């Protein structure tokens, strides 16, 4: 039928005629429709074909609209047929449900004498209890009725409103389905977001806990290290320690934090232990700006131990390279440059004319274990002290022989009034180390 109407419309378009008024003026064009028997060739003459090939854009648009309308009508027809089939199927199921419900009610009224085999009901797996079966069937029937009513309403709108009605109804269903699908997707998305937030929270908590454990472990290690350092430096008294310089290098050394004032006399005493050869090196040096060898005690190569004051040299009759602890003291005064050398409390030599009338300059640096070529640095490894050193004390006067002997035999202890040997005054560098030492006990053990 649809094909016939379209074809008829096409024939009517081809049969336009011109109408003329009585006065001979053209009145306009009219369309004439002529019935054509079936099987008649309705192809247009060549002139008509040529005229159709030169159709205007408006006619081409009309033709496209007709084709689209034809396709839409066919699609809606198929939809209506499908819905009618669905309605018939639902009516059939509804009838079976009502029959099953009636049988269930009859079986209940007879006291269950003739039980039905409910497992054969095609509307789903129904309960064995008749009461539950009735309720379940009632719910199923109500659902089927609602679906049937909806389909009937859609069909009714399609029949009444034609193609436009069906076309308008279908998008609503699609929108409802789309909204439902979007709602489901939104719910899934929200659940996934919630799960990710929970995972993020758990990960953050785990990371925070791990960081706290790491910080706790590091703090424990730092406390342990500090405790070991304190225990290592926790000497019985501030002066009971030694520094060790085990290698002949230009980077192991100790440094006295205190500097010297201007002095016109001094006494330097220390305990040292060394077996290095040739020469024990430089137990200490004092350098000032402009004079790196202001005061130096050194045994270098095969030379004897020497005392330098303002780069002037005096050789001392000392011998301390046997690997045992020895107490040595050196005194000097600017008057006539007089000096004395003591070993283990005994004076072994004296001399004079060592930088006479030269005051010791202030503001310099005292280095233990290295000879300075510039103030505080430029050390020479061949002149480095190798061994152990302790109780380096310095006074700004010449001590009496009895005081020196008392310190050497451990019967007296006199800290230096200019440089006392205390832990806080001595720092070590380059691998030099501090260790506890009770010098008198260790000296007795050596002997």
MIDO-497786 format. One record per residue (C-alpha): residue in three letters; residue number from 1; x, y, z. Coordinates in Angstrom, 1 decimal. Layout:
N
REC,resn,resi,xx,yy,zz
REC,ALA,NUM,X,Y,Z
...
END
This chain:
447
REC,resn,resi,xx,yy,zz
REC,UNK,1,0.0,0.0,0.0
REC,UNK,2,2.8,2.4,0.9
REC,UNK,3,4.6,1.7,-2.3
REC,UNK,4,1.5,2.4,-4.2
REC,UNK,5,1.0,5.8,-2.6
REC,UNK,6,4.6,6.8,-3.3
REC,UNK,7,4.3,5.7,-6.9
REC,UNK,8,1.0,7.5,-7.3
REC,UNK,9,2.5,10.6,-5.9
REC,UNK,10,5.3,10.3,-8.4
REC,UNK,11,2.9,9.9,-11.3
REC,UNK,12,0.9,12.9,-10.2
REC,UNK,13,4.0,15.0,-10.2
REC,UNK,14,4.7,14.0,-13.8
REC,UNK,15,1.1,14.8,-15.0
REC,UNK,16,1.0,18.6,-14.4
REC,UNK,17,-1.0,20.6,-16.9
REC,UNK,18,-1.4,24.3,-17.5
REC,UNK,19,-4.9,25.9,-17.0
REC,UNK,20,-5.9,28.9,-19.1
REC,UNK,21,-8.6,31.5,-18.2
REC,UNK,22,-11.4,32.4,-20.7
REC,UNK,23,-9.6,35.6,-21.6
REC,UNK,24,-6.6,33.6,-22.7
REC,UNK,25,-4.4,34.4,-19.6
REC,UNK,26,-2.7,31.5,-17.9
REC,UNK,27,-4.4,30.7,-14.6
REC,UNK,28,-1.7,28.4,-13.2
REC,UNK,29,-0.5,24.8,-13.0
REC,UNK,30,-2.6,21.9,-11.6
REC,UNK,31,-1.7,18.3,-11.0
REC,UNK,32,-3.8,15.6,-12.7
REC,UNK,33,-3.7,12.0,-11.4
REC,UNK,34,-4.5,9.3,-13.9
REC,UNK,35,-5.1,5.7,-13.0
REC,UNK,36,-2.7,3.3,-14.8
REC,UNK,37,-3.4,-0.4,-15.2
REC,UNK,38,-1.1,-2.8,-13.5
REC,UNK,39,1.9,-3.7,-15.7
REC,UNK,40,1.7,-0.6,-17.8
REC,UNK,41,5.0,1.1,-18.6
REC,UNK,42,5.0,4.4,-16.8
REC,UNK,43,8.4,5.5,-17.8
REC,UNK,44,8.6,9.0,-18.9
REC,UNK,45,9.3,10.2,-22.4
REC,UNK,46,12.7,11.5,-23.3
REC,UNK,47,11.5,15.0,-23.0
REC,UNK,48,10.1,14.4,-19.5
REC,UNK,49,13.3,12.6,-18.5
REC,UNK,50,15.4,15.4,-19.6
REC,UNK,51,13.2,17.8,-17.8
REC,UNK,52,13.4,15.7,-14.6
REC,UNK,53,17.2,15.5,-14.9
REC,UNK,54,17.2,19.2,-14.7
REC,UNK,55,15.1,19.4,-11.5
REC,UNK,56,15.5,22.2,-9.1
REC,UNK,57,17.2,21.8,-5.6
REC,UNK,58,13.7,22.2,-4.0
REC,UNK,59,12.4,19.2,-5.9
REC,UNK,60,15.5,17.2,-5.0
REC,UNK,61,14.9,18.0,-1.3
REC,UNK,62,11.2,16.9,-1.7
REC,UNK,63,12.3,13.6,-3.2
REC,UNK,64,14.8,12.9,-0.3
REC,UNK,65,12.1,13.7,2.2
REC,UNK,66,9.7,11.3,0.6
REC,UNK,67,12.3,8.5,0.7
REC,UNK,68,13.1,9.2,4.4
REC,UNK,69,9.4,9.2,5.2
REC,UNK,70,9.0,5.8,3.4
REC,UNK,71,11.9,4.3,5.4
REC,UNK,72,10.5,5.6,8.7
REC,UNK,73,7.0,4.2,8.0
REC,UNK,74,8.5,0.8,7.3
REC,UNK,75,10.5,0.8,10.5
REC,UNK,76,7.5,1.8,12.6
REC,UNK,77,5.5,-0.9,11.0
REC,UNK,78,8.0,-3.5,12.0
REC,UNK,79,8.0,-2.1,15.6
REC,UNK,80,4.2,-2.3,15.8
REC,UNK,81,4.3,-5.9,14.5
REC,UNK,82,7.0,-6.8,17.1
REC,UNK,83,5.0,-5.2,19.9
REC,UNK,84,1.8,-7.0,18.9
REC,UNK,85,3.8,-10.3,19.1
REC,UNK,86,5.0,-9.4,22.6
REC,UNK,87,1.4,-8.6,23.7
REC,UNK,88,0.2,-11.9,22.5
REC,UNK,89,3.0,-13.7,24.3
REC,UNK,90,2.2,-11.9,27.5
REC,UNK,91,-1.5,-12.6,27.2
REC,UNK,92,-0.7,-16.3,26.8
REC,UNK,93,1.6,-16.3,29.9
REC,UNK,94,-1.0,-14.3,31.8
REC,UNK,95,-3.6,-16.9,31.0
REC,UNK,96,-1.4,-19.7,32.2
REC,UNK,97,-0.6,-17.9,35.4
REC,UNK,98,-4.3,-17.3,36.1
REC,UNK,99,-5.0,-21.0,35.4
REC,UNK,100,-2.2,-22.1,37.7
REC,UNK,101,-3.4,-19.7,40.4
REC,UNK,102,-6.9,-21.1,40.1
REC,UNK,103,-5.6,-24.7,40.4
REC,UNK,104,-3.6,-23.7,43.4
REC,UNK,105,-6.6,-22.2,45.1
REC,UNK,106,-8.7,-25.3,44.3
REC,UNK,107,-6.0,-27.6,45.7
REC,UNK,108,-5.9,-25.5,48.9
REC,UNK,109,-9.7,-25.7,49.3
REC,UNK,110,-9.6,-29.5,49.1
REC,UNK,111,-7.1,-29.7,51.9
REC,UNK,112,-4.2,-30.6,49.8
REC,UNK,113,-5.8,-34.0,48.7
REC,UNK,114,-4.7,-33.5,45.1
REC,UNK,115,-1.4,-31.6,45.1
REC,UNK,116,-0.2,-30.1,41.9
REC,UNK,117,3.2,-30.7,40.6
REC,UNK,118,4.3,-27.0,40.9
REC,UNK,119,7.7,-27.8,39.5
REC,UNK,120,6.1,-27.9,36.0
REC,UNK,121,4.8,-24.3,36.1
REC,UNK,122,6.5,-22.4,33.4
REC,UNK,123,6.5,-19.0,35.1
REC,UNK,124,9.5,-19.8,37.2
REC,UNK,125,10.5,-21.9,40.1
REC,UNK,126,7.6,-21.4,42.5
REC,UNK,127,7.5,-22.5,46.1
REC,UNK,128,5.9,-25.8,47.2
REC,UNK,129,3.7,-24.1,49.7
REC,UNK,130,0.3,-23.2,48.0
REC,UNK,131,0.1,-20.0,50.0
REC,UNK,132,3.5,-18.8,48.9
REC,UNK,133,2.6,-20.0,45.4
REC,UNK,134,-0.5,-17.9,45.3
REC,UNK,135,1.4,-14.8,46.6
REC,UNK,136,4.2,-15.4,44.1
REC,UNK,137,1.7,-15.8,41.2
REC,UNK,138,-0.1,-12.7,42.3
REC,UNK,139,3.0,-10.7,42.2
REC,UNK,140,4.0,-12.1,38.8
REC,UNK,141,0.5,-11.5,37.4
REC,UNK,142,0.6,-7.9,38.6
REC,UNK,143,4.0,-7.3,37.0
REC,UNK,144,2.8,-8.9,33.7
REC,UNK,145,-0.4,-6.8,33.7
REC,UNK,146,1.7,-3.6,34.2
REC,UNK,147,4.0,-4.6,31.3
REC,UNK,148,0.9,-5.5,29.2
REC,UNK,149,-0.8,-2.2,30.0
REC,UNK,150,2.4,-0.3,29.0
REC,UNK,151,2.6,-2.1,25.7
REC,UNK,152,-1.1,-1.6,25.0
REC,UNK,153,-0.7,2.1,25.7
REC,UNK,154,2.2,2.3,23.4
REC,UNK,155,0.3,0.5,20.7
REC,UNK,156,-2.8,2.6,21.2
REC,UNK,157,-0.7,5.8,20.8
REC,UNK,158,0.7,4.3,17.7
REC,UNK,159,-2.6,3.5,16.2
REC,UNK,160,-4.2,6.8,17.1
REC,UNK,161,-1.4,9.2,16.3
REC,UNK,162,0.1,7.2,13.4
REC,UNK,163,3.8,7.2,12.6
REC,UNK,164,4.4,10.5,14.5
REC,UNK,165,2.9,9.0,17.7
REC,UNK,166,5.1,5.9,17.6
REC,UNK,167,8.1,8.0,16.8
REC,UNK,168,7.5,10.2,19.8
REC,UNK,169,6.9,7.3,22.1
REC,UNK,170,10.0,5.4,21.3
REC,UNK,171,12.5,8.1,22.3
REC,UNK,172,10.8,8.2,25.8
REC,UNK,173,11.5,4.5,26.2
REC,UNK,174,15.0,4.9,25.0
REC,UNK,175,15.5,7.9,27.3
REC,UNK,176,14.2,5.8,30.3
REC,UNK,177,16.4,3.0,29.4
REC,UNK,178,19.3,5.3,28.9
REC,UNK,179,18.6,7.0,32.3
REC,UNK,180,18.5,3.7,34.0
REC,UNK,181,21.8,2.6,32.3
REC,UNK,182,23.4,5.9,33.2
REC,UNK,183,22.1,5.5,36.8
REC,UNK,184,23.7,2.1,37.0
REC,UNK,185,27.0,3.4,35.6
REC,UNK,186,26.9,6.3,38.0
REC,UNK,187,26.4,4.0,40.9
REC,UNK,188,29.3,1.8,39.7
REC,UNK,189,31.5,4.9,39.3
REC,UNK,190,30.6,6.1,42.7
REC,UNK,191,31.4,2.7,44.2
REC,UNK,192,34.7,2.6,42.4
REC,UNK,193,35.6,6.1,43.6
REC,UNK,194,34.7,5.1,47.1
REC,UNK,195,37.0,2.1,46.8
REC,UNK,196,39.8,4.2,45.4
REC,UNK,197,39.4,6.7,48.2
REC,UNK,198,39.6,3.8,50.7
REC,UNK,199,42.6,2.4,49.0
REC,UNK,200,44.3,5.8,49.0
REC,UNK,201,43.5,6.2,52.7
REC,UNK,202,44.9,2.8,53.5
REC,UNK,203,48.0,3.5,51.3
REC,UNK,204,48.5,6.9,53.1
REC,UNK,205,48.1,5.3,56.5
REC,UNK,206,50.5,2.6,55.5
REC,UNK,207,53.0,5.1,54.1
REC,UNK,208,52.7,7.3,57.2
REC,UNK,209,53.2,4.3,59.5
REC,UNK,210,56.2,3.2,57.4
REC,UNK,211,57.7,6.7,57.6
REC,UNK,212,57.1,6.8,61.3
REC,UNK,213,58.8,3.4,61.8
REC,UNK,214,61.7,4.6,59.7
REC,UNK,215,62.0,7.8,61.6
REC,UNK,216,61.8,5.9,64.9
REC,UNK,217,64.6,3.5,63.7
REC,UNK,218,66.8,6.4,62.6
REC,UNK,219,66.2,8.3,65.8
REC,UNK,220,67.1,5.1,67.8
REC,UNK,221,70.3,4.7,65.7
REC,UNK,222,71.2,8.4,66.2
REC,UNK,223,70.6,8.0,70.0
REC,UNK,224,72.7,4.9,70.0
REC,UNK,225,75.6,6.6,68.1
REC,UNK,226,75.4,9.6,70.4
REC,UNK,227,75.5,7.2,73.4
REC,UNK,228,78.5,5.4,72.0
REC,UNK,229,80.2,8.7,71.4
REC,UNK,230,79.4,9.8,74.9
REC,UNK,231,80.6,6.5,76.3
REC,UNK,232,83.8,6.7,74.2
REC,UNK,233,84.4,10.3,75.3
REC,UNK,234,83.1,9.8,78.8
REC,UNK,235,86.6,9.6,80.3
REC,UNK,236,87.0,9.2,84.0
REC,UNK,237,88.3,12.7,84.1
REC,UNK,238,88.6,15.3,81.3
REC,UNK,239,92.4,14.7,81.0
REC,UNK,240,92.3,10.9,80.9
REC,UNK,241,92.5,10.4,77.1
REC,UNK,242,95.0,10.2,74.3
REC,UNK,243,95.0,10.8,70.6
REC,UNK,244,96.2,8.2,68.1
REC,UNK,245,98.0,9.1,64.8
REC,UNK,246,98.7,5.7,63.4
REC,UNK,247,99.9,6.6,59.8
REC,UNK,248,102.5,8.9,58.4
REC,UNK,249,100.2,11.1,56.3
REC,UNK,250,99.6,14.8,55.7
REC,UNK,251,96.0,14.7,56.8
REC,UNK,252,95.9,13.0,60.3
REC,UNK,253,96.4,15.5,63.0
REC,UNK,254,95.0,17.1,66.2
REC,UNK,255,94.3,20.8,66.9
REC,UNK,256,94.3,22.7,70.1
REC,UNK,257,91.4,25.1,70.1
REC,UNK,258,93.1,27.6,72.4
REC,UNK,259,95.7,30.0,71.1
REC,UNK,260,98.7,31.6,72.9
REC,UNK,261,99.2,35.1,74.2
REC,UNK,262,102.4,36.9,73.8
REC,UNK,263,105.0,35.1,76.0
REC,UNK,264,108.5,35.6,77.2
REC,UNK,265,109.0,32.1,78.5
REC,UNK,266,107.2,28.8,78.3
REC,UNK,267,107.2,25.2,79.5
REC,UNK,268,105.7,22.4,77.3
REC,UNK,269,105.2,18.9,78.7
REC,UNK,270,103.6,15.8,77.2
REC,UNK,271,103.4,12.1,77.2
REC,UNK,272,104.2,10.4,73.9
REC,UNK,273,104.7,6.8,72.6
REC,UNK,274,106.2,6.0,69.2
REC,UNK,275,108.4,3.5,67.5
REC,UNK,276,108.5,5.2,64.1
REC,UNK,277,111.7,5.3,62.1
REC,UNK,278,113.5,7.1,60.9
REC,UNK,279,112.4,9.8,63.3
REC,UNK,280,109.2,10.0,65.2
REC,UNK,281,108.1,13.1,63.3
REC,UNK,282,106.6,16.3,64.7
REC,UNK,283,104.8,15.9,68.1
REC,UNK,284,103.6,19.5,67.9
REC,UNK,285,104.1,22.8,66.1
REC,UNK,286,103.0,26.4,66.7
REC,UNK,287,102.7,28.8,63.8
REC,UNK,288,101.8,32.4,63.6
REC,UNK,289,101.2,34.7,60.6
REC,UNK,290,104.6,35.5,59.1
REC,UNK,291,106.3,32.6,61.0
REC,UNK,292,105.1,29.0,60.6
REC,UNK,293,108.0,27.7,62.8
REC,UNK,294,107.4,29.9,65.9
REC,UNK,295,107.7,26.8,68.2
REC,UNK,296,108.3,23.3,66.8
REC,UNK,297,109.4,20.0,68.3
REC,UNK,298,110.5,17.6,65.6
REC,UNK,299,112.6,14.4,64.9
REC,UNK,300,113.0,14.2,61.2
REC,UNK,301,114.9,11.5,59.4
REC,UNK,302,118.1,10.5,61.1
REC,UNK,303,118.5,13.9,62.9
REC,UNK,304,118.1,14.1,66.7
REC,UNK,305,115.1,15.7,68.2
REC,UNK,306,115.2,19.5,67.6
REC,UNK,307,113.5,22.5,69.2
REC,UNK,308,112.8,25.4,66.9
REC,UNK,309,111.9,28.9,68.3
REC,UNK,310,111.3,31.6,65.6
REC,UNK,311,112.9,29.1,63.2
REC,UNK,312,116.1,28.9,65.2
REC,UNK,313,117.2,25.4,66.0
REC,UNK,314,118.6,23.6,69.1
REC,UNK,315,119.3,19.9,69.2
REC,UNK,316,117.9,18.0,72.3
REC,UNK,317,119.5,14.9,73.8
REC,UNK,318,116.2,12.9,74.0
REC,UNK,319,115.5,9.4,72.8
REC,UNK,320,111.8,8.3,72.8
REC,UNK,321,111.4,6.0,69.7
REC,UNK,322,111.4,2.7,71.6
REC,UNK,323,107.6,2.2,71.5
REC,UNK,324,107.1,3.0,75.2
REC,UNK,325,105.4,5.9,77.0
REC,UNK,326,107.8,8.7,77.9
REC,UNK,327,107.2,12.0,79.6
REC,UNK,328,109.1,14.9,78.1
REC,UNK,329,109.3,18.6,79.1
REC,UNK,330,110.9,21.6,77.3
REC,UNK,331,111.5,25.0,78.9
REC,UNK,332,112.6,28.2,77.3
REC,UNK,333,113.1,31.8,78.2
REC,UNK,334,113.7,34.9,76.0
REC,UNK,335,116.5,36.0,78.4
REC,UNK,336,119.6,34.7,76.7
REC,UNK,337,117.5,32.1,74.9
REC,UNK,338,118.0,29.6,77.6
REC,UNK,339,116.4,26.1,77.3
REC,UNK,340,116.2,22.8,79.2
REC,UNK,341,115.2,19.3,78.1
REC,UNK,342,113.6,16.7,80.5
REC,UNK,343,112.8,13.0,79.8
REC,UNK,344,110.8,11.0,82.3
REC,UNK,345,111.5,13.6,85.0
REC,UNK,346,115.2,13.8,84.5
REC,UNK,347,116.9,16.9,83.0
REC,UNK,348,119.1,15.6,80.2
REC,UNK,349,120.4,18.8,78.6
REC,UNK,350,120.4,22.6,78.6
REC,UNK,351,121.5,25.3,76.3
REC,UNK,352,121.2,29.0,75.5
REC,UNK,353,121.2,31.5,72.6
REC,UNK,354,118.1,30.0,71.1
REC,UNK,355,116.2,33.1,69.7
REC,UNK,356,117.3,35.3,72.6
REC,UNK,357,115.1,38.3,73.4
REC,UNK,358,112.5,37.1,71.0
REC,UNK,359,108.9,37.2,72.4
REC,UNK,360,106.6,34.4,71.4
REC,UNK,361,104.0,35.9,69.1
REC,UNK,362,100.3,35.6,69.9
REC,UNK,363,97.3,34.5,67.8
REC,UNK,364,98.8,31.4,66.2
REC,UNK,365,97.7,27.8,65.8
REC,UNK,366,98.9,24.7,67.7
REC,UNK,367,98.9,21.5,65.7
REC,UNK,368,99.5,18.0,67.2
REC,UNK,369,101.2,15.6,64.9
REC,UNK,370,102.1,17.8,61.9
REC,UNK,371,104.7,20.5,61.0
REC,UNK,372,103.2,23.6,59.5
REC,UNK,373,104.5,25.3,56.4
REC,UNK,374,101.7,27.8,56.6
REC,UNK,375,99.6,28.7,59.6
REC,UNK,376,97.2,25.7,60.2
REC,UNK,377,98.1,23.8,57.1
REC,UNK,378,100.4,22.7,54.2
REC,UNK,379,101.7,19.6,56.0
REC,UNK,380,104.5,17.3,54.9
REC,UNK,381,103.8,13.6,55.3
REC,UNK,382,107.5,12.9,55.9
REC,UNK,383,107.5,15.1,59.0
REC,UNK,384,104.2,13.7,60.5
REC,UNK,385,104.2,12.2,64.0
REC,UNK,386,103.4,8.5,64.1
REC,UNK,387,102.2,7.2,67.5
REC,UNK,388,100.1,8.2,70.5
REC,UNK,389,100.2,11.5,72.5
REC,UNK,390,98.6,12.6,75.7
REC,UNK,391,98.7,15.3,78.4
REC,UNK,392,99.9,18.1,76.3
REC,UNK,393,100.1,21.1,78.7
REC,UNK,394,101.7,24.5,78.3
REC,UNK,395,102.6,27.2,80.8
REC,UNK,396,103.9,30.8,80.3
REC,UNK,397,106.8,30.3,82.7
REC,UNK,398,109.6,28.0,83.4
REC,UNK,399,108.6,25.2,85.8
REC,UNK,400,110.8,24.0,88.6
REC,UNK,401,112.5,20.6,88.2
REC,UNK,402,110.5,19.3,91.2
REC,UNK,403,107.2,20.1,89.5
REC,UNK,404,108.4,18.3,86.3
REC,UNK,405,109.6,15.3,88.2
REC,UNK,406,106.3,15.0,90.1
REC,UNK,407,104.3,14.9,86.9
REC,UNK,408,106.7,12.3,85.4
REC,UNK,409,106.4,9.9,88.3
REC,UNK,410,102.6,10.4,88.6
REC,UNK,411,102.9,11.9,92.1
REC,UNK,412,101.5,15.3,91.0
REC,UNK,413,99.3,16.6,88.3
REC,UNK,414,99.6,20.2,87.1
REC,UNK,415,97.4,21.3,84.2
REC,UNK,416,98.9,24.1,82.0
REC,UNK,417,97.8,27.6,82.8
REC,UNK,418,97.9,28.6,79.1
REC,UNK,419,96.9,25.3,77.4
REC,UNK,420,95.5,22.6,79.7
REC,UNK,421,95.0,19.0,78.4
REC,UNK,422,91.2,18.6,78.5
REC,UNK,423,88.8,16.9,76.1
REC,UNK,424,87.1,20.1,75.2
REC,UNK,425,90.3,21.8,74.0
REC,UNK,426,91.4,19.1,71.5
REC,UNK,427,89.8,18.2,68.2
REC,UNK,428,91.0,15.5,65.7
REC,UNK,429,90.9,15.3,61.9
REC,UNK,430,91.6,13.0,59.0
REC,UNK,431,91.2,9.7,60.9
REC,UNK,432,93.0,10.6,64.1
REC,UNK,433,91.1,9.4,67.1
REC,UNK,434,90.6,9.9,70.8
REC,UNK,435,90.5,7.1,73.3
REC,UNK,436,90.4,6.8,77.1
REC,UNK,437,93.8,6.5,78.8
REC,UNK,438,95.0,6.5,82.4
REC,UNK,439,98.5,7.4,81.7
REC,UNK,440,100.1,6.3,84.9
REC,UNK,441,98.5,2.8,84.9
REC,UNK,442,99.4,2.3,81.2
REC,UNK,443,103.0,3.5,81.8
REC,UNK,444,103.4,1.0,84.7
REC,UNK,445,102.1,-1.8,82.4
REC,UNK,446,104.6,-0.8,79.7
REC,UNK,447,107.5,-1.0,82.3
END
